């Protein structure tokens, strides 16, 4: 692949970052371990990338990485909780997991995370500290999870059918009214569906500052009243009159390609380019954001407190942060997930690789809106399901 000629350069750069004095022991302990990596399996590009990581860490460090594909990380959190409660303190079924938001909050509050360890990784030295890598949905990470990539809510349309897209929640409502049955979003608690609802919440909330603090009954009632009024107007205009919803963003991409929907959404600003490249979307597909901004965040990997292979998990996490792995991940032809590294600290060749774009990718500057505090997610999902989930 494109990044492979940079392997030697990337590895030498990785070694130049400040290393933990005990790292040699971590690598020695990791050799021969099997790491069960519980990560979302809903993207072919993501799955293929993790497959590449597995081959690399096996060859370089003697670590066997097995991707346990999950659809809902909350279920993995429940499994860890159940195992620890049952006394499985050192032989858990999860060694590494892709987490952020309320899932991280729940694990951290329950004392269910190994660590702190993240800022002791040798490759931590290249992380861009101007990104929110030390706070996850307003919850301090404190070294209990390592950043992996950045994301931002992005909408996708087809220029041949939608030359002028909606640029706000209000315009989206008008667009749905003008195109009845051709707009939708994934059913909560699907991550993309929850993110869409949070996007509308942020746009319409009378006081956005309330969203950065832990949720309370009073703040929830005040902040969400405009949201429910909006969704009550929007849902009758949606696909199948809002009585049912797509199961996932991947399903929305297929519906967009088939002409059933006029819009899709993603949390990866480069995903449309990847889908065009694999002929899952037409060449006329494009990405766009709202004028006032869209939700963005950093996603992380964490190690449960009862992991069987915490050393192996740290070695994998460190490799995920390496310039080589980050550059490959950022390549639109591979995945297109944006890096958490400080590009200014990398050689020009790697910077160019990470900044490459392709037709269909988000080409405009869209302001990034901060995620609400993690505690808002469960409250929003519960209320949404109460109001709309049984339809």
N, C-alpha and C positions, 0 to 999 in steps of 0.2 A: 504494500500500500504506500501511499504518498509519504507517510511519516517515517518509514523504515530507514531511508538513507540518513535520517537525522539521529539514528539510534545512538551511535557512539558519542555524538555531541551532547545529546540529551542526558546520557548516563553520566558523562563527565561533569556536566553542569549540576546534576542531582547531587553528586558527591561533594560538590563545592559548598553546599548549604550546610549550616551548622548541624552536626549530628549529635544525638544523645550518646553519652558515654557508655550506656548500657545497650546500645542498639545491636552490637555484635552478638550479645547474649540472646536478644530477642530473635534475631535471625537464626541463631543456632537452635533455639528451642522450637522455632517454627518448622524447621526442616522435617519433612515426613508427616506433618499434620494435615488433616483434611478440614477445610473451612467451608461450612454450609452458609452460603450467602443468600439470605432471603431478600429478594428484590422484585419489584414490579416487573411482570413479564408480558406487558401488553403492547410492546413495540418490537418489531422484528429487528430494527436497527440497534436498539438497546441490547437485546438478547445476543445479537451477533458480536457486539462490542464486548460484553461480559465474557463471551466465549473466547475472544482473543486474549482478554486479561487472564483467563484461566490457563491458556497455553503458555503465556509469558511467565507467570509466577511459578508454574510447574517447572519450566526449564531453568529459570534463574535461581529460584529459592527452594525448590523441592517441596512446594506447597500445592496440595491438591485443592482446587477451588471448584465447588459444586453450586451451581445456580439453582436455588429453589424458587421457582416462579410463583409469585403471589399476585392476587388481584386487589386485596385490601390489607394494608399493613396493620390496621387495627387488630386483625385476627392474629397476626404474629405477636403483637403486644400481649394479647390475651393468653397466647400459648406460653410466653415467657413468664407471665404472672402466675399461671397455673403450675408450671414446672417448679418455680421457686417456692410457691406455697406448699407443694407436695414434697419438698425437701431435696429436689434435684439442684444442688448448689454448685456442682462442678461438671455436670454431664448434660447440660442443656442441648436441645436440638438445633439451636440457632447460634452461630458464631459471629456473624456480621449481618447487619441489616441496613437497608436503605430507608432512612427516616428523615422526617422533619415535622415541625408544627406540633399538633396536639399529641402525636404519637411519641415524640421526644419528651414533651412535657410530662406525659403520664409515666413514662419509664423513669425519668429523672426524679420526679416527685416520689415514686415508689422505691427509690434506691435500687433500681433494677438495671443500672448501667455500670459496666466495668470502667474503671478510670479514676482520675483523669489521665489521659494518654495522648490526646490528639496533638498538643503543642510540643510533645517530645519527639514527634516523627521527624526524621532528617529532612523531609521535603516540606515541612511546615515553613521553612525559611523563605520559600518563594510565594507563599500565600499573600494575596492582596488584602491587607488589613483595612483598606478603605471600603471593601465590600462587607456586608453584615455577616461575617463569618464567626463572630463571637456572640451573636444573638440569633435565636431561632424563634420567629413569631413572638418577639419581645421577651423570650425566656433566655437568660444567659447560658451559653453552652459550657463554659468553664472546663473545656478540655474533654468533655464526655462524648463528643462526636467530632468527626473530621469533615470539613467541607469537601464536596465532590464536584459540584457544578452550579451554574446559575440559571435561572429560568424567569420567564415573564409571560403573562397571559397574552396571547396573540390570536387574532382572528384570521381566518382564511376564506377567500372568496374566489370566484372565477371571473376574470376580467371580461370574458365574452358574454357573461350573463349578468354580472353586477359590476359595472364600470365605476360606480360611485358608492362606496360602502358607508354604513352608519358610523358616526364618529363619537358617539356618546350613548349612555343608556337611554336617554330621551329619544335620540335619533333611531336607536335600535327598535324601540317600541313603535315608532312611526313606520319604520321599514317593515316590521312584522305585520302591521295593520295593512300596509300596501301590498304585502306578499303573504296572504294567509296560508298557513300550513307549510310554509317553506323555511321556517326558522325553528330552532329548538336548542336544547342543551342537555347534557347527560343527567340522568336521575341521581339525586343524592342518595347515599354518601359517596358516589364516585368522585374522585379527587377533582376532576375537571369541572364537574357540575357544581361542587361546593365552591370552587374558585370563582366561577361565574357569578354565583349568588353573592359572594364576598365583594366582587367587583362592583355590583350594583349597590350593595350596602354602603360601600365607601363613597360612591358618587352621591348618594342620596341622603346620607346620615346628616342630621342637623349639626352635630359636633363630632368631627372625626377623632378628636383627641380621646373621646370615650373609648374608642376601639383599641387604643394602645394599652389600656389598663385591663386587669382581669374583669371578666363579665360579672355583672350583678343583675338582679331582677329589674331594678330601676333603669340601669343603663341599657339593658337589652330591650326593654319596652320602648324607651325613648328613641334609641338608634334604629330599631328595626321597623317601626311603624310605617315610614315611607317605603321601605322595601316590600312589605307585604301588600301595600296598596298598589305598588308598581306591578308585582307579579300577578296580582288578581286581574289587572288589565292585560298583561302580556299573555298569560297562559291560554285564553280562548283563541288567540291568534296563532298559536304554535302548531307544529306538526301534530296531527291527530287531536287537535283542539286542546292540547296540554293534558289529555287524559292518560297518556303514556309518554315515555321519554326514551331517547336512545340510551343504550346501556353504557356507552363509553365514547370517548373522543374518536377512537379508531372506527367505530360504527358511523359516526358523523362524517368522517373523511370519506368513507365508502358512499354514503348518501349524497355528499357533495359531488363526488365523481359521477354518480348516477343521475344527478339533476334533481334528486328528491328534496334536497335542502339547498339553500342559497349561501349559507354560511356554515363554517365549521370553526373549531377552536382548538388550541394547543397551548402547552406551557413551554414550548420550545420554539423560539423565533425562527429557527432554521428548518423546522420539520417539513413545511410545505416544499422547500427545495429538495429535501430528501425524498419526499413522496413523488415529486415530479421526476426525479432521477430514476426511481424504481417503477415509473409509469402507473402509479396508483392514483395520481391526479394529473389532469391535463396540463400542458405547457402554459396555458393561460391563467393558471392559478397564481394567486399572490397573497401576501400577508399584510396585515395592517393592524394598527392599534387605535385607541381612542385619543382624541386630542388632549384631554385632561390627564392622560396617563392610564396605565394598567398595572395590576398587582405583579410584583416581582419578588423573588426570594432566592436564597441559597439552599440547595439540598445537600444532605450529609449522609455519612455512614456512621453507625454506632455499634458497640459490642455489648451484648447482654452480660450481666454480672455473672451468670452461670454458664458462660460459653466454655466448651470443651477445649477450644483452640484459640485462646486470646492472643498468643504470640503470632500465630499464623494470620489471624484477622488483622493485627497491626501491620504485618508485612504487606498484606494485600492493600490495606488502606494507604500505606505509604507509597506503594506502586501507583495506585489510582491518582495520587497527587503529583507524581513525577511529571516533569515537562514533556517527556515522550508520550505518556499515556494521556495527559491533558490535551496535547496537540492532536493526537489521533481522535480523541473524543470530539474535539471541536470541529474536525473536518466534516463538512456538510455531506461528503460522499460516504462517510462512515456513520456518523450520528448527528453531529451538529450541535451538541450540548456545549454551551459556552463555559470557558475556563474560570476557575477561582484564583488563578495565579496572577501575579503582577507582571503583565506582559513586558513592561519596561525593563524588567530584570532579566529577560530572556534574550538569547541571540536573535539577530534580525531574521534568520531563516525560520525559526520557530514562531516569532511574532507574525510573520507573513502567513504561515500556515494557519494560525489561530484566527487571523482576521479575514481569511478568504470567505467570500460569499458566493451565492449562486442564484440563478433566476428562481423567483418564488419566495426566497427568504425575506425576512423583514428588512427593508432597506431604509426605512425612515427612523428618526430618533423619536422614541416614545418615552415620556417621563415614567419613572418607576414609582409606584405607590407602595407604601409599606404594608405588610400583612397585618391584620388585626392580631391582638394577643391570642395565643393558642387556645385559651379557654373559650373563645367565641365559637370555635368550630363545632364542638359537640352541641352547644346550645342552638346554633343555627340549623344544624342537620336535624336535630330532634323536632324543632318547631316546623321546619319545612316538611318533614315526613308526616307530621300530625296534620298539617294543612293540605298537602298535595299528594302525599305518598300512596294513599289508598285508592286514588282515582284510576 
